[in-house]
């Protein structure tokens, strides 16, 4: 019969079909199970214990339903009492979109090949989110537990659903993590938020941790050895902050990952020295964390902050233009009234008042009526009938004017007089001095170009590397107040340096205005411009303006990516600004013997070299501080000697060694012992004694305490010497019955107020490259001005203004002498 085989086959399969169709209860996992048997459904929040070996493995399956708009995450905990690294328990978790695996004990490698083993491991599985298009999704998680141990390895398994997986805006969330139990959470951008700041806090600095932001991809890199593979990350002790923009995430959401490192050296702490090769760590490195995600400032706030800042600085320009306009109106009125000048019948114009705006290079610079002039320069007083030679610099050499035939004009005699006047130190031809001081300007322009171009290239590379790798430990920002713009991570720190540039350019305009007025006075044969007041040389002033501009440019470059490697970008020009101010102050009454531009800039180069060596070797090396202190003291003494003798103290290198010491001893005997202890030049001696006491104190302080911030230590030396010299100059000016006009007096008051205020914000230090990146973030502060600028930005604004007023002090300090003849102006 044809149907009999079919009926027999159906009868054979019927028991199996009935067994397959019958409902089954969830089976409890057995301690030992054949890996070929299918896994039965398991329960969440239930601890499963078992033993696995070379011949035994256990499999668990967990089922749940994911609803649209709801993100469900699952966390797997595995614990094993076994410490045998040769036969660990292997855990493999299979999901719809991937596979995650690890071993227990979990092994971490530390510094110097140290290993750290953790017997308790928990990992969060990559979630799958259902959408409205797909509807509810049935999720299946299969956990395989195996081991190659021949005698078996015990384990415990717990699988739970995370109830608070998605972070909310402006809602703080507390949790705990450890190296073997990392955590990560999901955040979705609200529709009305374009930028957020992730703020992480912890009461304890250690253990060292890492905060990472990663795209919604699986697997999530949440272990110490792979957390840097994806996204943006930064190390952390007590604080961390990451600013993110919605446009950088196509899915408008991201994972925030928290990893605890097995050692603390990356955060500046010491690492644990193990007593044995492998040591199990369980609860010793847990860290309590709090994360809050808050919206960042909106674009309109940023624009308003920028416009307000620009308006404040352009107000200075408005004031300058107003002063120039008033001056032009007064000048025209005096010209119409005929009161500006009158002809004396000899072709020269005798001006009845000084040029209040200043006078740079005078034609008969420093000439005294009745004294002989050098060849090629013929001019006398306005009442004489001699001609005035045109102002030209062609074929002029300084050596032509250094050798004077008259014994009364010999430099050694004039400069070593007890009582010196400005006419004694302003005997060289104006054209020579003009060319000499213009070199300051052209040299600093050349230095600025060659210095700035590689700096800009380097910081751009730093920013590209930081953006490409996602490593936010490269740059030391104030992450709590870092507003990105384009590829720049902290635009506010860069923009705040605009004050240096704008005010530096304004100072150049002021100097140029005074320069033009003076040349007009020279063309009018103004005797006050040629024989009265301080000889004005604007070359150093122009160099100071360029230095102020470059300070802003290079400070902005530094703040593109501030770190240990590029701190000297802007500090270099800080040294140059302080040095140029001292040179200008000295040049005011010593125009013939001031340092040349080449010697000055070479000295600055030596200072910057010492600073770099100090930053590299000055932290712990005593030998460096000994050498530096000796150089500091000897340089101070050598400079004091040159200042005391007005550059006329020379030692003939052809003399023998005994001859050199014999000459020095004779000078000491003549000037000190023979004068019964009273120095020949008392005022100069007082200044130099105070200066050497200051510098000796600085050298002793550095040798004893060895400050870590050597760059600031060196800058402090410059600033203190400048302030000491400026105070001495003002005191001597008042002591000589000279007076301070209203303009320099107001500038001095503004300078003091601005410097005092700016230094307060400078010492707040919202970040520091002297520390590790994680330790630097402990200093981070919130924005305090217009929700856009932090303490250091305010330092930029105020210090730029303070430097501007300081320059104006030097520019206008001696305007009261414009009506005093140069042979009546004392030198000090």
Beta strands, then each sheet from edge to edge (+ up, - down):
strand 1: 47-52
strand 2: 58-66
strand 3: 73-79
strand 4: 89-94
strand 5: 99-104
strand 6: 106-109
strand 7: 115-118
strand 8: 120-124
strand 9: 137-147
strand 10: 153-162
strand 11: 166-167
strand 12: 173-177
strand 13: 183-188
strand 14: 195-201
strand 15: 209-214
strand 16: 232-236
strand 17: 239-245
strand 18: 253-260
strand 19: 278-280
strand 20: 287-295
strand 21: 341-343
strand 22: 349-351
sheet 1: 1+ 10- 3+ 8-
sheet 2: 2+ 9- 4+ 5-
sheet 3: 6+ 7- 19-
sheet 4: 11+ 13+ 18- 15+ 16-
sheet 5: 12+ 20- 14+ 17-
sheet 6: 21+ 22-
end
